[in-house]
Structure formats: structure tokens, C-alpha cells
Amino acid sequence: MNFYLHRENGKKEIFSSNNYFNGYEFNPKKNKTLIKVNHITVVDPKMIDSILTLKFNKRFNKLLKYVTYLLNESNDDTGIAIALNEVEKLRGILLNRYQKFLNQEKEELFLKKLRIIENELRLKEVMLNSYLNNIEQESRSR
């Protein structure tokens, strides 16, 4: 059984039907409430945009904290590779799952943010590799 919640001008209506609603689908977190909800489909484009923006920003902020640590305090080549993989994973999620629901401006903004992080990581990777090569050459020459 499907239920459709419609809210317009402060008036709320609930409809039940067996129809399939076309929209963004997700499973909510399990909470101890009176109503057990297994699956939610959101059909309002503005609400979908807001939900996906929150989801992207949550993952992006976690990635940004890790990248900031790597760029400022770490000289770990493996950490940079892991962060680059996470950037690719987030880009894949954005392009494969969220693209049909987000508007063009937000999609471009999110991709631009990911590109900036990727460029900074690649720059740090090149600098770290050249530094390690210089140390290796100096140790050979002695």
C-alpha cells in the first residue's frame, strides 16, 4: 500500500493508492516511532534538490576534513590515493544516482568542488613524489 502526502497552502491531505510514484527513492533511518516506514519516494523537485544537497554536503564535508588533514599535516602517499578514490566515488554517486534529480547549476557546483579537491590532492602528490625522489638521489650520491 502506498500513501501520498500532499500539502498545499497549509492544508494537508493523505491519499492511499497502489500506484507507483516516480521520484527520488530512499529508505529512511530506523527510528522508534508509531509509524513504520520502509521506503520513501519524494516527487517534489525542490524537496528532492534539498535532500540531495544535504546528502552531498554531508559526504563532502567528511571528505574535506580528511583532505585538509592530508594537505596540511600528512606526508602519506597512501592517504592521498585513498582520498583520490573517495573523490572519484563521490563523483560517481553524483553522476550516476543524483544527476537526474539535481538541477544543472548544483550539479556543476558540486563537480567543481570535487575538481578543486582533486587538483589539490594531485599537486600534493606530485610535490611529495618529487621531494622523496630528491631525498633518494641525495642518499645515493653520498
N, C-alpha and C positions, 0 to 999 in steps of 0.2 A: 504494500500500500504506500503510495506517495502522497505527501502533503505539500501544498503550495501556500506559502505565506505571502500575502500581498498587503502592502502598506502604502496608502496614498492620502495625503493631507491629514495625517494624524489618525486616519481610520484604518483599522487592521482587520483583515479577513483571512480566514484559513479555508482552503479548499482541499478536498481529498480526491484523488483520482488514481487511475492505473496508467496514466500517460507518462512517457519518458520526457524529461525536460532537458533541453540542450543548453549546456553551460559548463562552467568550471566545477569539477567534482573533486571532493576530498573527504577523508574520514576525520572527524573531529577527535580531539583528545578525549580519553575516557574520564569522565567526571562522575561523581556520585550525585546524581540528580534524580528527580522524579521521572523525567522522560529519558528513555534510552534512545540515542541517535547513533545509527551506524554509518550513515552516509549522507552527505550534504551536496546539493547541486545549486550553485549560485548562478542566476541568469541575468542579473542586473550588471551591465558593463562597468559602471562606476564602482560598484562594490567589488567586483572581480579585480579591477585595477588596484583598488586599495588593499585587498587581501594579498595579491601577488607582490605588491610593493613592500608590504610588511615582511613577507616571507623572504624576499630577495635581500632586503636590508638587514635582516637578522643574520643570514648566512654571510653576507658581505662584510658586516661588522666583525664577525668572528675571524674571517679571513684577513681582514685589515689589521686586527690586533696581532695576529701571528706574523704577518708580513712586516709590520712595524718592528717587532722584536728581531726578526731576521736581518732587516736592513740596518738597524742601529746597534745591536749588541752581539750578533752572532757572526761567526765566520764558518758556518757549517754549509758545505756544498749540498749535502743530502737534504737539509731543511729547505733549501731553495728549490730543489727538484720537487719535493713534496708540495710546496706552496704553488709551484707552476702547475702541477697536476690538479690541485684544488681549483685554481683559476680556470683550467680547461673544463673541469667537471661542472663548475657553476655556469660557465658559458654554454655548455651543452644543455643543462637544465633550462636555461633561459631561452635558448633557441628551439629546443625540442618540445618542452612542456608549456612554457609561458607565452611563446611568440604569438599564438593565435588569439590570446586574450588581452595582451598588453597593447596600448596604443604605440604608434611608431616613435613618438618623442621619448617615451620612457624606455623603450627597448634600446634606442640609440644611446641614451644617457647611461643605462646600465652597462652596455657593451663598451662605452668609452671609459667608464670607471675601471672595468676589468682590464682593458688595454693598457691603461696607465700603470696599474699594479704589475701587469706582466712585463712592461717595458722596464720598470724599476728593478724587478727581480732579475731580468736578463742582464741589465747593466751591472748589478751587484755580482752576478755570476761571472761575468767577463772580468771584472776587476779582481775578484777573488782568484780566478784561474791565472791571471797574469801575475799576481802577487806570489802565488805558490810556484809558478814557473821561474820567477826571478830568484826566489829563495833556493830552489833546486839547482839552478845554474850556478849560483854563488857557492853552494856547498860542493859542487863538482870541481869548480876551478881551484879550490883550496887544496 
